[in-house]
């Protein structure tokens, strides 16, 4: 239901020129040519430095789909409905068949339309009219018919858009703080952790003992994940750590588990506090052997079949909170990635990983280094929580303001 003072307007009427897609075949990349936007380029800020370029004569044949700074571009395929605004540094560009241009007419506020296109209700309408099974897209005809609710007062459109721009600024500020915190942690890793068998560049105050060169195999032994299970065994029963949990986290998330039925007498391995879990395969060598450390008292928790575990001989062999950061450090990731084998799918063997050699300090220095990284992680956790809260609050506000359910009162200076 459209609230009083608002109207529902098709995108075709919001655009000052016909909504069109672009080049059918862009040809080979021409470094001196005209940049063009693919579906994968759309969504958030456009990275102009990574754009492909087409020959000027091809661009001229599709001059009707030229985009200029301020235009809204939308993806028609793949990431359907994602939008971006053409930045000022992209003075002239074109589109492909998978993207479309929406040049907003003067009667409407461009930023308001942009935020409206990203709203839950409009996104739902867009995805409800997509066509295809293996090749899903929204047609230009259907896109032009998509209606969005718009305040009849253009100043009100601008006021709502400014509110969301302020939210975006707050979100971008926290994102920048997170990026800076990550960079600082990476710099600390480069200084406090060894580079392969080369000792670290910096030692913490109070520590002077030599780091010793060890192989992973000298510190403990490996064990496998679940075996002999079919899809019917999953969904209920005992908890197990998923591949995704290991892949995404330096330290295992005890709440992120799934269930598997374990029969009496089955010989399956349970994880323990201090274990280091590794993924066995991935689509790229850079993502093989991702590690995650168990730092909680695990009770009857198993490991998925696409990972294996490493159990240190003792708690002092390699300290859990040190190991979580150590095996995710850039230097160790490079060493582990070099062990990947395969062509389309890459794997890592337990035996190869056990031969990995590196420098290691005593347990006390490991704990001190882990405390430094723990402070970094705590700061990142706090900032990530702030970012999540800001995004959730913005989404809730969009649902209220962009549907007219919650009305905004223009400042007196705007009304006058």
N, C-alpha and C positions, 0 to 999 in steps of 0.2 A: 504494500500500500504506500503510495506516494504522499508524503506529508504536505500540508498546506504551504504554499510558497515555493514548492519544488516542482520539477517536471522530469519526466522520463524521456531521454533523448537518444535516438540511435547514433552510433558512432559515425555513420555516413553523414549525419547532419552536424556533427561536432567538428568534422574535418573541413578545412577550407578548400582542400583539393581532394580529388578522388583517392581513396585508400587503395594502394597498389602494392604488388610485390615487385621483385627486381629481376636481375639477370638470370636467364635460363642456364647458360653455360659460360662461366667466367673465364675459362681457358687457364693456361699456366700462369703462375705467379709472375707479375711484372714489377720488379723493384721500383721502377720509375712511373708506374701506372697510378690508377685511381683506386683508393681503398674501398672495399665493400664489406658489408655486414652479413655474416652467417648466423644461423640460429644459435650456435655455440658462443657467439660473441655477445649475445643479448642476455641481460639480467644484471641489474646493478650498474656500476660504472663501466663504461666501455674502455678497454685497454687498447688505445690507438696504436701502440708500438707493435702489437701482435697481429694486426689486421693483414689479411691477404690483399693483393692489388691486382686489378685487371687492366688490360690494355686500354688506352684512351679511346680507341675506335669502338671497342665493345661498350664502354661506358656511354659513349655518345648514342649508340643504337638504343640504349635503354635510359635515355635522358629523363623520361617520364617518371622514373623511380629514384631520381636524385634526392638525397637527403642533405639537409643543412643544419647547422647548430640550432638547437631548440626543438627539432622534430622529435616525436615519440616514435620509437621503433618497437615492434612486437614480434615475437617468434610464433610462426604458424605450425612448426613441426618440432618433434623432440621435446624440448622444454616449452611446450605450448603455453602461451599466455604470459611468458616472461617479458618484461619491458625494460627499456633503457631510454634515456634522453641523449640525443646526439650532443657531444660536448663542443665547446667553442673551438678547441684545437683541431677539430675535424671539419675543416672549411667546406669540403665537398666530398661526398662519398656516394656509394650506391648500395643496392640490396641484392639479395638472391631470391630464389623462389620460395625459400623457407622463412622469409621475413617480410614484414609490411610496414609501410609508413603511415603515421597518423599526424598530419600537420593541423594543429588545433586552430580553429577560427578565432577571430578577435572577440566574439561574444562570450567565449568561454576561457577560463583560466587554465593554462597548460598544466601547471603543477597539480591543480585539483583533479583534472582528468587523469593525470599520471597516477596519483594515489588511488583514485577510484578504480582504475584498471587493476590495481594490485589487491583490491579489497576482496574479502571472502565471497561475498554475494556475486560480484562480477566475474571472478575467477570460476565460480561454480557454473555460471551461465555459459562462459566460454567453453569449459570442458564438457558441458552437456550437449553441445552441438558438434563435437569433433566426429570425424568419420574415418573409417578404415579399421583394419584388424592388425595386420603386420606393419602397415605404414599409416600411422594415425596423424591427422592434421585437421586444422580448421580452415575451411575455404574462405576466400575473400568475401563471397556473397554472405556467408553466415556471420563473419566478423562485422561486416557493415551493419548488420541488423541488430547486433548486440546493443541493448539499451542500458544507459547508466543514469542514475538519479542525480539531478543537478539543481542546486538552488537557483531560482530565477534571478536573484541579486548577485551580480558578478563580484561585488565587494565581499559578499559572504563566502563565495567560492575562494577568493584570495585569502580571507582570514583563516578559513579551515586549512588551506594548503600551508599557510605560514606556521600553524600549530604543528603540523606534521614535519615540516622542515626543521623546526626546533627539536623535535623528537629525534629526527635523523642525525642532527648535529650532536646531540647527547650520545646517541648510539655510536657514531663515528669516533667520538672522543674516547669512549671506553675501548672500542676496537683498537685504537692507536695505542692506548695504554697496555693492552694485552700484547700487541705486537712488540712493543718496547720491552715488556717483561720477558717475553720469549727470547728476544735477542740478547738480553742481559744474561739469561740462564745459559744460552748457547755459548756466550763469551766465557762464562765461568767454567763451563765444561771444557772448553779449549785450554783453559789455564790450569785447572785443578785435576784433570784426568789425563792419563798417558795417551800418547798417539801411537797406538800399536805397542811395540816394545820400547819406545822412547819414553823416558820418565816425564812427568808433568812439568810444565814451565814454571809453576808457582807452588810453593808449599805453604800450608797454614802455619801460623805462629805456634811454636812449641813442639813441632814435629821435625825430626831430622833423620830418622831411621831410613835405611835404604828400602826402596820398593824392590820386590823380588819378581823375577820372570817366572810365570807358571803357565801350564796348559789347563784348559777347562777340565779335561779328563782327570787331572791330578787332584781336583777339588771335590769330585763327587761322581755320580753315575746317572744315567738316563733311564726313563721308563716310558712306556707307551700310553696312549689314550684308550678310549673305549674300543673294544673289538667284538665282532660277532653280532652286531646289532642291525635290525631292520627298521624301516620307518614305523612299523607297528609298535615298536618298543618305546617310542618317544611320546611325550605329552603328559605323562604321570610317573610317579615313583620318586626316585632319589635325585637330588640336584646334581648338575654337572656344569662345568665352566665351558662356555661357548667359544668358538673360534673368534667371533667378533669381540668378545670380552678381552681375549688375549691380544688381538691385533690392535685394538684402540687404546689400551691402557698400559701405562708403565707399571702400575700396580693393579692386581686383579680386583675387580669390583665384586664384593661378596653378594650384593643384591641382584646382580645381573646374571642369573642362572636359568637354565631350563631343566626339564625333568626327563628321566629315563628309567625304565623298569629294569631292575637288577634282580635276577632270580637267586635263591639261596644256593650257595656253593659255587657261584660264578667267581672266576679269578679276574678281577678288574682292579686297576690301581687307583688308590685314593690320593688326592693331593694333601700336602702338609704345609704348615707354616714354614716359610723360608725357601720353598721350592721355586724354581725359575721355569716358567712355561714358555715354550717356543712354538710358533706356527711352522708347519712343515712345507707349505707351498703357497704360491701366489702367481698372479699374472705377470708380474715384473720381478726381475732379480732384486731390485731395490727394496721390495717389500717382503722378501723371504726371511724367515727366521726372526720375526718380530717377537719381542720378549715381554713378559709380564710376570711380576713377582708376587707370590702369596705372602701377605703380611698380617694374616689373621689366623686364629685357631680354627682350622677347617675340620668339621665333623662330618664324615661320610659324604664328601663331595668328590665327584669324579671329574675326568677331563675328556673333552670331546675327541673324536677319533682323528681329527685333522691337525692335532697338536701333539707334542710330546713334552714330558717334564724332565727337569734336571734337579736332582736332590743332592745338596752339598753334604760332605762327610760330617761336618759339624757346623754349628751356628757361627763359629768364628772363621770358617773357611772363606766365606764371602758373605758379608752382612746384607740382609734383605733390602734395607732402604738404600744402601749404597748400590747394590746390584740393579735395582729398578732404574736408576739413572745411568749407571755405567754401561749397561748393554743397549741403551737407547742413545748413547752419545754418538755424535757424527763419526768419530774414529772407529768405534766398534761396529756401527752400522755398515761402514764401508768394508770392513773386514768380513763381516757375515755375508753381505751381498755378494762378495767375490766368490763365495762358496756355492752360489746357486748354480744348478744344472738344469738344462732343458731348452726348449725352443719356443713353444706356444704357452706352456705352463712350466713354471720353474719350481724346483724342489731343493731341499737341503737335507743331507744325511746326518744322522746322529754322530756317526764315526768321524765325519769331516769336522763337525762342530767341536767335538771333544779334543781335536788336535789344535784348536785355536789357542794361540799364545798371547799373553798380555802381561803388563806390569800391575802389581797389586801391593798396596801397603798393608800394615798390620790392622787388626780389627779396630783399634782405638782411632786410628786416623781415618779409616773407612767411615766410622760413625760421625766423626767431626765433619767430613766432607758431605755426608748424607744430610746432616743438620743444615748446612748451607743450602743445599738443593731443596730441602724441605721447606725452608723459608720462601724460596722462589715459588714452589708449588702452592703454598698457602696463599701467596699474593695472587697467583694466577687463578686459583679457585675462587677467591673473593671477587676478582674482576669478572670472571666468567659468570658468577651468580648475578652480579649487577647487570651484565649484558643481557642475560636471560630475562631478568625482571623487566628491563626497559623494553625489550622486544614484545613481551607478553602484554605489558601495559599499552604499548602502541597499538597492538592488534585489537585489544579490547576497545580502545578509543576509536579506532577506525570503524569498528562495527557499530559504534554508537553515532559518530558524527557523519559518516559517509552514507548512512541510511536515513538521516534526519530524525532518528529516534531521540537523539539528544540535540537540542538546538543551541546555537551559540549566539550570544548577544554582541553585536558590534560595538567597539569602543565609541564613546561620544564623538570623538574626532572623526570617526569613519561615518557616523550617521549624519553629521552636519553637512 
